[in-house]
Amino acid sequence: MEINILTVFYLIGSVTFILGLKMLSNPDSARKGNLIAASGMTIAILGTIFLYKDEEGKSLHNYAWIFAGIVIGAVVGTLAAKKVKMTAMPEMVSLFNGMGGACAALISIVEFNHLVRGYETGNPAMLYDLDKTTVVIIMSGLIIGSVSFAGSIVAWGKLNGKFKDYAFKGQHIFNLLLLGLVLLSATWLVVAPPENIFHLLFYGVFSLALTYGVLFVLPIGGADMPVVISLLNSFTGVAAACGGFLYDNKLMLTGGILVGAAGTLLTILMCKAMNRSLKNVLIGSFGATPTHATAQKAAGNYKEISVSDCAVAMSYARKVMIVPGYGLAVAQAQHVCHELEKMLEEKGVEVKYAIHPVAGRMPGHMNVLLAEADVSYDKLLEMEHANDEFKSTDVVLVLGANDVVNPAAKTDPDSPIYGMPILEVEEAKMVVVNKRSMKPGYAGIENELFFRQKTSMLFGDAKSVLQQLVNEVKSL
């Protein structure tokens, strides 16, 4: 009867995961979706702790260790989530994703040791009688989890500036050879496990997989980090699903499959948004280094605009489009931006936001940022819809965005972002770009937009500039 109750708990957890994921597709219901999925997970965890019994009918007994781990993890997670800045949210997502990969790898290590316990007590023949399917699942979880963990930690370091892009000549070939060695070693261990070096080979695969995870992410350019994080997230989901297979746990399996599928689909959509193949993302090192030719083409004279002139232009416009970028997030200026939006609307100006799929440091970064400031979701236009409206827009205010509005993606075949769909802000009657300086954006290349006839530069911290604009608009 207890097992049936536990099965019901797992079913409830699986259903809440699916509902929660569905609700995450809409900002209005995303918060509730998170709470529903978290509630289902809580039910499943408590059910496992108090109702689970193994094949011998034994229940869990080490409650002190279990609840100590839960309490420590809950405290650390809560404090980290409360203190993290919106600009550092991509780093936290990458770090937490890496922890998921590490857990999957550790599960494989623990189950490997359980599986070969007979060999350790002097029964070498047992190596050849191991359940091959179980060994394959263990090795899959070990490799995928290790790559996800190591890669996510490198991605975390690159996002917060601790790690720089690094590549050496022939690195992609070396990476492929290293991956091949990992897979061949794992195959050897599954098909014909060597008695004398069985454990050495297993931990060798573990070490090589970690090394591959590091070298896999290191050469990838900064502008591709959103795609890499999404891909690594799918890896973690697949690794968790391997744990579900090992324990015959339907909830782990369902959760892992959902994360893996969602991460894969998001990776594909991100690549489509950048008009690039996944292969090109992984080996192209996009955004690592600006080309001299591109920098030369972009060079030119730019003109500045004063805060008062910008305020006048926006106050007497019929339609204003705001393009948020990472600079807005860095300045924590989303609330002031919303205030400016309301001030302009009081003067009869139509205000909307144009959101590029890869704006910021992770998918949905700008949506979350603006939702935090209570900006209506109806005002957020996806790239395709925004591009249709730029021609009828009087003023576009670009706040800290760079690469996603760079016309070189359409006009310069030598540019590393050539072919990437962009927000076509240059179609508007007037473009005002707010930046701290003329330094290149995250992709490391100059922006042709800054030197266009319609474009004016408004230098300064986004929050300070927006506050000045609010005051000027209020006084008109």
N, C-alpha and C positions, 0 to 999 in steps of 0.2 A: 504493500500500500504506500509506503514511504517513497519507493522508487517511482511509483505513478505520480505522486504529488510533486516530486522533483522534476519529472518529465513535464508536468504542467507548468512548473516554474520556468523551465527552459523555454517552453513554447511561448509563454508570456513575454519573456525576454526577447525572443526572436521577433515576435510581432512588434514589440515596442521599438526595436532597432529599425525595422522596415518603415514604420510610421514616422519615427524621428527623422530618418534620412529623407523621406518624402517631404516632410514639413520644412526641412532645411533649404529646400529649393525656393522658398519665398521668405523674404526678410520679415514679413508680418508675422509669420508663424515659426520662424527659426528658433527663437528663444524657447517657445513651448515644446518644439520638437526635441531640443537638447534635454530639457527636463524629463520628457517622457522616456527617451532612450536611457537616460541616467537612472530613472526609477526602475526600468526593466532590468538594468544591469545590477542594481542593488538587490532586487528580489532574487535574481539568479545567484549572486554571490552568497547571500544569506542561506538560500536553499542548499547550495553546495556544501557550505560549512556545517550545517546542522542535519541535513538529510542524506548526504552521500554515504554509500557503503560500497566497499570493494567486493570482489568475487567471493571472498571468504566471509563476507558479512560484517567486516570491521568498519567502524566509523572513524572520522577524523578525530584526533585526540590532542594535537599540539596547538590548542587554541591560543595559548600565550604568544607563540611565534606568529600565528596568523593575524591576530588582532593588533599585535605590535606593528607588523608590517603595514596593515591597513591604516592605522592611526598615523604613523610616520608619513606614509605616502599622501594621505588626505591633508595633513597639515602643510607639508611642503608644496603640494599642488595648489592648495587654496591660497597660500601666501604668494606663490609665484604668479598665479593668475590675477590676483588683486593688485600686485605691485607693477606688473609689466606695463610698459607704455605701448600705445597702439603702434608706434613705429617699430617696436621690438616684437610684435606679435608673430611675424613670420619666423623669427629666430626661435621663439618658444614652440611654435608648431613643429618646426624641424627637430628641435631637441626632444620634445615629447614623442615624436614619431620614431626617433632613434631609440628611445627607451623601449618602445614596443618591439622593435627589431631585436634588441638585446634580450628581452624576455623570451622571445621565440627561440633564439639561439641557445639560451640557457636551458630551456625545456628540452631541446634536442640533446644537450650534453648530459643532463640528468637521466633522460630515458636511455641514452646510449649506455651509460654506466649500469643501469638496471638490467638492460638487455644482456650484457656480457658478464654478468656477475658469476655465472657458472664457469666461464673461462678463467676468471680470477682465482677460482678455487681449485684449479687444476684439471679443467676439462677442455683441452684445446679443440677436441672434435666438435664441440658445441658451436664453434665459429661457423662451421659449414652447414649447421642445421638452423641457423637464425632465420626468422621470417623475413624473406627478402623485401616484401612490401613494406614492412615496418622499418627496415633499415633505409629503404629509399625515402620514406617520409621523414625519418630522422635527419638524413643527410640533406634533404631539400630544405627543411626548416633551418638547419644549421647554416647552410650556405646563403640562403635568401635573407635570413634574419641578420647574419653577420654583415653582409653587404649593405643592408638597410641601415644598420646601426652605425657602421663606420662612415658610410656616405652621408648620413644625416648629421653626424657630428661635424664633418668637414663643411657641409652646407651651412650649418649653424655658425661655424667659425667665419665663413666667408661673408655671411650676411651681417655679422656684427664687426667685421673688419679685422678679426684676429688672424685669419688666413688670407693669403693672396692667391690669385690665379698662378698655377705653376704647371709647366709642361716642359718636357725635354724632347729632343729629336727622336722620332720613332716611338713616342709614348703610346699612341693608339695601337700600334702593332704589338708592343710589349704587353699592353693591357689584355689584348685578345689572347696572346700566348699564355698569360697568367690565368685568365679565365679557363682556357683549355686545360691547363695543368690542374686546376681545381676540379673540373668536371671529370677528367680522366682518373684522378686520385680517388674521387668519390665512387666512380664506377668500379675501380679496382677493389675498393673496400666492400662494395656490395656483392660483386660477382665472385671474387676469389680472395677473401680476406687473408692476408699474410699473418701467420701465427706470431712471429717474433716482433713485428713492428705494427701490430694492429692498433694499439692505442696511439702510438707515435704518428701513424698515418691519419688517424681521425683528427687529432689535435693539429696536425700539419695542415689538413684541409681547413680547419677553423682559422688558423693563422693566415693562410693564403687568402681566404675569403675576406678577412678583415683588411688585408693589404690591398686587395682588389677594390674594396669599397672606397678606400682612401684615394687610390690612384684613379678610380673611375670618375670621381667628382672634382678632384683638384684642377684639371685643365679646363673645365667648363666655365665659360665666361659668365660674368655677373648677371647680364641681362637674361640669361637662360635659367636662373635659379628657380623662378616659379615653376617651370616645367620639371626641373630636377626634383624639387620637393614633392610635387604631385606624383612623379614616377616612384620615388622612394616610399611614399605613402602606400602606393599599391603593392610594393614589395612587402611591406610590413603586414598588410592584410593577407597576402598569400602565405606568409610565414606563420601567421596566427591560425590560418585555416589548417596548416599542417599539424599544429598542436591539437586542433579539433579532431583530426583523423586519428592521431595517436591515442587520445583519451576517449574516443568515440563520444565526444561531447558535441551535441547538435548546436548548442548556443555558440561555442567557440567557432565552429565551422560556419555557421550562418554569419556571425560578425565578421570573420575573416574574409569570407566571400564578398560580403557587401562592401567592405573597405577596399578590397582588391579590385572589384569591378568599378566602384566609384572613382578610385584613383586612376585606373586605366582610362576610363572614359574622359575624365577631366584632363589627363595628359594629352589625349588625342585632340580634345577641343582647344587646348592651349596651343598645341602645335598648329592647328588650323588657323587660330587667331593670329599667329605669327607667320603664317604661310610657309611653314618649314616642316620637313619630315622629322620624325623622332631620331632617325639616324643622323641627320644633319645637326640636330641639337647636341647629340652625344659626342660627335667627333668634330664639330665645326668650330668649337671654342668661340662662339659668337659673343662679341662684347668684350673680349679679353684685351684687345689692343686696337686703338684707332689707326686707320691707314693714313699714310701721309697724303695720298691723293685725295681722300675724302676730306681731310682737314683743310687742304688747300682750296678745294672747291667751295667749302662752306665759309671760308674767310671773307670778310667784307666789312662794311660800315653798318652800324646799327644806330637807331635813334631812341632816345629816352622820352618818357612822358611823366608829367608830375602827377601827384595824387589828386590834386584838385581838378586837373584836366580830365583825368580818368573818371572821376566821380561825376563830372558834368556829362561826359559822353554816355555813361551808363544810366544816369538819371533821366536823360531825354531820349533814350533808346526805346524802341518798341519791344525788342526781344534781346535778352542777354543769355549767353550760354557760359557756364562755368565748367572748366576742365580741371578736376582735382588730380594731384599727383603726389609723389612721395614728399615733396617739399612742404605740402600742406600738412602731411602727417607728422613730419619732423617738428614743425612749429606748433603742433597741437592746436591748429587754427580752425578746426571744423565748426566749433560753436560760433565763433565770430563770423565765419562764412555764412552760416545759417542766419545770423542777425542781419548781415548785409542783404541776403536774399529777401528777408521780410521787409526791410526798409525800401528796397526797390519795388517790391510788389505793392506797397502802400502808395507808391507814385504811379501805379498803373503799368509797370514794366513786367513783361512775362519772363520769368527766370526758370531755366532748366539746367541740369547737370549732364555732361557727356562723359560716359564711363568706358574706358578702353578695357578689354578683357584681361590684359596683363599689366595694367597700371599698378604701381606700387611694387611690393616685393613678393606678393602671393595672390592667387586668384581670389577675387572678392574683397581685397584689402580696402579699396575705396568705398565699396558699398557698406562695409562694417563701420568704417570711419564716419561716414555721413549719417548712418543710422544711429550712432552714438549721440549725434547732435540733434536727433529727432527730425532730420530732413525727410520729407514725405517720399516714400518709394516711388510714387507716381511721377515725381520730377526727375528720376534717374533714367536717362536714355542709354540704351546699349549702343555700341558703335554704329551699327547699320542705320538705326533710326536717327542717331545724332547727325550722321553724315548727310542724311536727307534734309535736315533742317538748317545746316550751316549757311546755305545760300540765302535764306530768309532771315538770318541773324544779323543784328546791327553791331553788337560787340561780343567778342569772345574773351573771357578772362581765364588765362591759363595759370594755374597756381601750382608751381613746382613740378609740373609734368615736363618731360623732355623728349625722350625717344619715341613716345607714342604719338607725337604731333610733328615729327620730323619729315618734311617733304622728300628728303633723300630716299626714303623707302619707295617712292614712286618715280623719282627722276634720275637717280644716280646708280647705274649698274655696278659701279665699283664699291658702293657702300655695303658694309656687312649686314645692314638691315634691309637691303633692297628686296622688295617683294612682300614685306610685312605690311598687312593692312593697318592703316593709321586713322586717327581722327583728323579729318580734312578741314582743320580750322581756318586754313588760308582762304577758304571759300566765303568766309564771312566778310562783311564790309570793313571791320576793324578788329585787330587782334592785339590784346595787351598781355604780355608775358611777365609774370612775377617770378623772379629768381634772386638768389643771394648774389650771384656773380655770373660771369659768362663761361664758367667751367662746364665741360661736357657732362652729359647725364650718365646713367648707370651703364649704358652700353659702351661708354668711353669714346663717343664720336661727337663731332660738332653738329649743331642743328642749323640747317639752312633757313628755317623759319625765322630765326632771330634777325636775319639780314634782309627779309622781304619788305617790299614797299609798304604793305598794310600793317606791318608789325611794329609795335612800340614796346620798349623794355621798361618795366617798373621794378627797380632793384630794392631789395630789403627783405627782412624776415616776413614770412607770410602773415603771421598773426599781427605783427605791428602794422604792416601795410593795410591789411583788411580793417583793422580798428580805425586807422586814419580815414579810410574810404567811408566807413560807417559814419564817422563824425562829419565828413564833408557832405555826404549825401543828405544827412539829417539837417544840415544848415542851408541847403538849397531850397 
